[in-house]
């Protein structure tokens, strides 16, 4: 066993003392003191080992866990109760159904758009900014005639994309024409833009139902003329006759409609339009109607010219 300098000094003093035989009691006291001293030394030794082990453990924790804490702090987890985003409502065009007569026979096959057994109108093709599509509209209503006839019907349209609103129709409900319980012959205001529109109907101030319709892009127009063809429907190889309305009472029996392909100005087509008849709109304006083709042979941008006035159209395949 090794001793330090202080312990060596004490031992030398003990060796220099006169040797005497100790009494048993004295021997026991000395042994007891030695045991206590040994126990204290052992406890001190153990604590120092424990401290060393703790120091090593703390160092390991600092090396291992601090980087993890830094990573977590830079990438915080989402809270357990993150609110879900509000789902946007996606509208669908309302279906069509048959209009039956009083005897159960079919008057219009799959021609009424709306809510079967409740409310609808005779279906038509709505084109933005075109007043003709809704010039003569029939509402057909089912329910208690006493709560319908002579009551006010109000229809407010809302655009899906922009939320724009306007009153598309206000009218008074009359008696039935066919197998419905009440009806109304009326006029719709033109829709200002293309897209899906939801028509919310109220009768006598109470909500009665909603009908979703698709409105096409405006017709092809120049300053004083208009084709009865939506820009959404301009496609390669159209073979049907397209009506052309020109403002004023025209004398020309034939008008040539010119079409030039934007990508190749040397590629030009000409379509003769033959006069059909002059007519008057309800606002008093006179137009002359012509009929002809608009059979374009390439997809892309075309310049259409009528009586010196031009417009650009996008032709689809």
Secondary structure, 3 states (H helix, E strand, C coil): CCCCHHHHHHHHHHHHCCCCCCCHHHHHHHHHHHHHHHHHHHHHHHHHHHHHHHHHHHHHHHHHHHHHHHHHHHCCCCCCCCCCCCCCCCCCCCCEEEEECCCCCEEEEEEEEEECCCEEEECCCEECCCCCCCCCEEEEECCCHHHCCCCEEEEEEEECCCCCEEEEEEEECECCCCCCCEEEEECCCCCCCCEEEEEEEEECCEEEEEEEEEEECCEEECCCEEEEEEHHHCECCCCCCEEEEEECCCCCCEEEEEEEECCEEEEEEEEEEEEEEEEECCCCCEEEEEEECCCCCCCEEEEEEECCEEEEEEEEC
